[in-house]
Amino acid sequence: MNEPLFPQEDALNERTLTVDDASSILNLHPKTVCRYIREGKIRAVRCGRNYRIRRQWLIDFLEANQSSVENQ
């Protein structure tokens, strides 16, 4: 009976990260994170002049890079 009113409610409440948040997590310079976004390596949406990155998108990036490092 505690089902969300809208099925996509959890996705709407998912926290988004800024470039600065992502750069802290990845231990990269914010300009590097922006470059990765422009190159399509990290998925993000543009909000005005800024980017927003969903947590899951950052996890996807980390998993993709982890598997590429393991394959070398």
DAUR-V172026 format. One record per helix or strand. SS is the DSSP state (h for helix, s for strand). FROM is the first residue (numbers start at 1). TO is the last residue. If there is no record, write none. Layout:
BEGIN
<<SS & FROM & TO> <SS & FROM & TO>>
END
This chain:
BEGIN
<<h & 9 & 12> <s & 16 & 17> <h & 19 & 26> <h & 30 & 39> <s & 45 & 47> <s & 50 & 54> <h & 55 & 70>>
END
